[in-house]
Amino acid sequence: MYAKSVHDRLQQLLRYAGTRARPLPGTVAILAMLSIVSATVLFSIGEPSSTASESSEAEPGMRPMVEAVVPSAASKPASAPTAAHMEDSRYQALAEFLARKYKVSERVIFNLVGMAHNAGRQIGIDPLLIIAVIAVESRFNPIAESMAGAKGLMQVIPKYHTDKLKGYGGEDSVFDPQTNILVGSQILKEYIARTGSVNSALQMYAGALNDVEDLYTSKVMTEKQRLQQVMNRPGPRSATPKRPARDVDPEATPI
């Protein structure tokens, strides 16, 4: 429509020029040609959208090809939780529970729980049993020390286990949390093999084989049962501790 109006306007100008003065030779022909050229150019420029629309409809296979290379966010499947994430969630559940109960930094407990699980896999013992022994022996105080010379998280007595500590740097390494957990777990594993019973092994670990009531074993197994209940609770948990760290209680009294 726009091109037609321009053409009509040019025709009016031509008629006006003819009535006012005699045109120069060839003027009318030149103006006519210019009107045709202008109308053609304006027509080709005036409707670009129809060309683009036809182009997009002419190649229906292009969109699937692009979507195949770069899928939209809505088409991406939700990623399943990884084994590592689920493991961290279980550690976090234990860390939250133990930090509240024993008034210890949640971040510290989280790391100790991971060490206990690593030791359990390495030595072949239930990590929850290891954590329960730590809870009863030292209340998660890595520098706890008894009058009998038992030291660290699992209250290892260095003079009785120099052979085991030698591989970790000697007796001075007993206060290193990872070393203490590994050595304590090795001792407990040996006692289980020697006595053939977890209960008897625990009484032997505490030096209380003559305790007919198995009080030490009862404490450890009760704590282990609580930890198992925490692990079995449903619901997602964050993979990193959220509470601010608190100082470890240096006054923990080992049993």
Secondary structure as a PSIPRED ss2 file (coil, helix, strand):
# PSIPRED VFORMAT (PSIPRED V4.0)

   1 M C   1.000  0.000  0.000
   2 Y H   0.000  1.000  0.000
   3 A H   0.000  1.000  0.000
   4 K H   0.000  1.000  0.000
   5 S H   0.000  1.000  0.000
   6 V H   0.000  1.000  0.000
   7 H H   0.000  1.000  0.000
   8 D H   0.000  1.000  0.000
   9 R H   0.000  1.000  0.000
  10 L H   0.000  1.000  0.000
  11 Q H   0.000  1.000  0.000
  12 Q H   0.000  1.000  0.000
  13 L H   0.000  1.000  0.000
  14 L H   0.000  1.000  0.000
  15 R H   0.000  1.000  0.000
  16 Y H   0.000  1.000  0.000
  17 A H   0.000  1.000  0.000
  18 G H   0.000  1.000  0.000
  19 T H   0.000  1.000  0.000
  20 R H   0.000  1.000  0.000
  21 A C   1.000  0.000  0.000
  22 R C   1.000  0.000  0.000
  23 P C   1.000  0.000  0.000
  24 L C   1.000  0.000  0.000
  25 P C   1.000  0.000  0.000
  26 G C   1.000  0.000  0.000
  27 T H   0.000  1.000  0.000
  28 V H   0.000  1.000  0.000
  29 A H   0.000  1.000  0.000
  30 I H   0.000  1.000  0.000
  31 L H   0.000  1.000  0.000
  32 A H   0.000  1.000  0.000
  33 M H   0.000  1.000  0.000
  34 L H   0.000  1.000  0.000
  35 S H   0.000  1.000  0.000
  36 I H   0.000  1.000  0.000
  37 V H   0.000  1.000  0.000
  38 S H   0.000  1.000  0.000
  39 A H   0.000  1.000  0.000
  40 T H   0.000  1.000  0.000
  41 V H   0.000  1.000  0.000
  42 L H   0.000  1.000  0.000
  43 F H   0.000  1.000  0.000
  44 S H   0.000  1.000  0.000
  45 I H   0.000  1.000  0.000
  46 G H   0.000  1.000  0.000
  47 E C   1.000  0.000  0.000
  48 P H   0.000  1.000  0.000
  49 S H   0.000  1.000  0.000
  50 S H   0.000  1.000  0.000
  51 T H   0.000  1.000  0.000
  52 A H   0.000  1.000  0.000
  53 S H   0.000  1.000  0.000
  54 E H   0.000  1.000  0.000
  55 S H   0.000  1.000  0.000
  56 S H   0.000  1.000  0.000
  57 E H   0.000  1.000  0.000
  58 A H   0.000  1.000  0.000
  59 E C   1.000  0.000  0.000
  60 P C   1.000  0.000  0.000
  61 G C   1.000  0.000  0.000
  62 M H   0.000  1.000  0.000
  63 R H   0.000  1.000  0.000
  64 P H   0.000  1.000  0.000
  65 M H   0.000  1.000  0.000
  66 V H   0.000  1.000  0.000
  67 E H   0.000  1.000  0.000
  68 A H   0.000  1.000  0.000
  69 V H   0.000  1.000  0.000
  70 V C   1.000  0.000  0.000
  71 P C   1.000  0.000  0.000
  72 S C   1.000  0.000  0.000
  73 A H   0.000  1.000  0.000
  74 A H   0.000  1.000  0.000
  75 S H   0.000  1.000  0.000
  76 K C   1.000  0.000  0.000
  77 P C   1.000  0.000  0.000
  78 A C   1.000  0.000  0.000
  79 S C   1.000  0.000  0.000
  80 A C   1.000  0.000  0.000
  81 P C   1.000  0.000  0.000
  82 T C   1.000  0.000  0.000
  83 A H   0.000  1.000  0.000
  84 A H   0.000  1.000  0.000
  85 H H   0.000  1.000  0.000
  86 M H   0.000  1.000  0.000
  87 E H   0.000  1.000  0.000
  88 D H   0.000  1.000  0.000
  89 S H   0.000  1.000  0.000
  90 R H   0.000  1.000  0.000
  91 Y H   0.000  1.000  0.000
  92 Q H   0.000  1.000  0.000
  93 A H   0.000  1.000  0.000
  94 L H   0.000  1.000  0.000
  95 A H   0.000  1.000  0.000
  96 E H   0.000  1.000  0.000
  97 F H   0.000  1.000  0.000
  98 L H   0.000  1.000  0.000
  99 A H   0.000  1.000  0.000
 100 R H   0.000  1.000  0.000
 101 K H   0.000  1.000  0.000
 102 Y H   0.000  1.000  0.000
 103 K C   1.000  0.000  0.000
 104 V C   1.000  0.000  0.000
 105 S C   1.000  0.000  0.000
 106 E H   0.000  1.000  0.000
 107 R H   0.000  1.000  0.000
 108 V H   0.000  1.000  0.000
 109 I H   0.000  1.000  0.000
 110 F H   0.000  1.000  0.000
 111 N H   0.000  1.000  0.000
 112 L H   0.000  1.000  0.000
 113 V H   0.000  1.000  0.000
 114 G H   0.000  1.000  0.000
 115 M H   0.000  1.000  0.000
 116 A H   0.000  1.000  0.000
 117 H H   0.000  1.000  0.000
 118 N H   0.000  1.000  0.000
 119 A H   0.000  1.000  0.000
 120 G H   0.000  1.000  0.000
 121 R H   0.000  1.000  0.000
 122 Q H   0.000  1.000  0.000
 123 I H   0.000  1.000  0.000
 124 G C   1.000  0.000  0.000
 125 I C   1.000  0.000  0.000
 126 D C   1.000  0.000  0.000
 127 P H   0.000  1.000  0.000
 128 L H   0.000  1.000  0.000
 129 L H   0.000  1.000  0.000
 130 I H   0.000  1.000  0.000
 131 I H   0.000  1.000  0.000
 132 A H   0.000  1.000  0.000
 133 V H   0.000  1.000  0.000
 134 I H   0.000  1.000  0.000
 135 A H   0.000  1.000  0.000
 136 V H   0.000  1.000  0.000
 137 E H   0.000  1.000  0.000
 138 S H   0.000  1.000  0.000
 139 R C   1.000  0.000  0.000
 140 F C   1.000  0.000  0.000
 141 N C   1.000  0.000  0.000
 142 P C   1.000  0.000  0.000
 143 I C   1.000  0.000  0.000
 144 A C   1.000  0.000  0.000
 145 E E   0.000  0.000  1.000
 146 S C   1.000  0.000  0.000
 147 M C   1.000  0.000  0.000
 148 A C   1.000  0.000  0.000
 149 G C   1.000  0.000  0.000
 150 A C   1.000  0.000  0.000
 151 K E   0.000  0.000  1.000
 152 G C   1.000  0.000  0.000
 153 L C   1.000  0.000  0.000
 154 M C   1.000  0.000  0.000
 155 Q C   1.000  0.000  0.000
 156 V E   0.000  0.000  1.000
 157 I C   1.000  0.000  0.000
 158 P H   0.000  1.000  0.000
 159 K H   0.000  1.000  0.000
 160 Y H   0.000  1.000  0.000
 161 H C   1.000  0.000  0.000
 162 T H   0.000  1.000  0.000
 163 D H   0.000  1.000  0.000
 164 K H   0.000  1.000  0.000
 165 L H   0.000  1.000  0.000
 166 K H   0.000  1.000  0.000
 167 G C   1.000  0.000  0.000
 168 Y C   1.000  0.000  0.000
 169 G C   1.000  0.000  0.000
 170 G C   1.000  0.000  0.000
 171 E H   0.000  1.000  0.000
 172 D H   0.000  1.000  0.000
 173 S H   0.000  1.000  0.000
 174 V H   0.000  1.000  0.000
 175 F H   0.000  1.000  0.000
 176 D C   1.000  0.000  0.000
 177 P H   0.000  1.000  0.000
 178 Q H   0.000  1.000  0.000
 179 T H   0.000  1.000  0.000
 180 N H   0.000  1.000  0.000
 181 I H   0.000  1.000  0.000
 182 L H   0.000  1.000  0.000
 183 V H   0.000  1.000  0.000
 184 G H   0.000  1.000  0.000
 185 S H   0.000  1.000  0.000
 186 Q H   0.000  1.000  0.000
 187 I H   0.000  1.000  0.000
 188 L H   0.000  1.000  0.000
 189 K H   0.000  1.000  0.000
 190 E H   0.000  1.000  0.000
 191 Y H   0.000  1.000  0.000
 192 I H   0.000  1.000  0.000
 193 A H   0.000  1.000  0.000
 194 R H   0.000  1.000  0.000
 195 T H   0.000  1.000  0.000
 196 G C   1.000  0.000  0.000
 197 S C   1.000  0.000  0.000
 198 V H   0.000  1.000  0.000
 199 N H   0.000  1.000  0.000
 200 S H   0.000  1.000  0.000
 201 A H   0.000  1.000  0.000
 202 L H   0.000  1.000  0.000
 203 Q H   0.000  1.000  0.000
 204 M H   0.000  1.000  0.000
 205 Y H   0.000  1.000  0.000
 206 A C   1.000  0.000  0.000
 207 G C   1.000  0.000  0.000
 208 A C   1.000  0.000  0.000
 209 L C   1.000  0.000  0.000
 210 N C   1.000  0.000  0.000
 211 D C   1.000  0.000  0.000
 212 V C   1.000  0.000  0.000
 213 E C   1.000  0.000  0.000
 214 D C   1.000  0.000  0.000
 215 L H   0.000  1.000  0.000
 216 Y H   0.000  1.000  0.000
 217 T H   0.000  1.000  0.000
 218 S H   0.000  1.000  0.000
 219 K H   0.000  1.000  0.000
 220 V H   0.000  1.000  0.000
 221 M H   0.000  1.000  0.000
 222 T H   0.000  1.000  0.000
 223 E H   0.000  1.000  0.000
 224 K H   0.000  1.000  0.000
 225 Q H   0.000  1.000  0.000
 226 R H   0.000  1.000  0.000
 227 L H   0.000  1.000  0.000
 228 Q H   0.000  1.000  0.000
 229 Q H   0.000  1.000  0.000
 230 V H   0.000  1.000  0.000
 231 M H   0.000  1.000  0.000
 232 N H   0.000  1.000  0.000
 233 R C   1.000  0.000  0.000
 234 P C   1.000  0.000  0.000
 235 G C   1.000  0.000  0.000
 236 P C   1.000  0.000  0.000
 237 R C   1.000  0.000  0.000
 238 S C   1.000  0.000  0.000
 239 A C   1.000  0.000  0.000
 240 T C   1.000  0.000  0.000
 241 P C   1.000  0.000  0.000
 242 K C   1.000  0.000  0.000
 243 R C   1.000  0.000  0.000
 244 P C   1.000  0.000  0.000
 245 A C   1.000  0.000  0.000
 246 R C   1.000  0.000  0.000
 247 D C   1.000  0.000  0.000
 248 V C   1.000  0.000  0.000
 249 D C   1.000  0.000  0.000
 250 P C   1.000  0.000  0.000
 251 E C   1.000  0.000  0.000
 252 A C   1.000  0.000  0.000
 253 T C   1.000  0.000  0.000
 254 P C   1.000  0.000  0.000
 255 I C   1.000  0.000  0.000
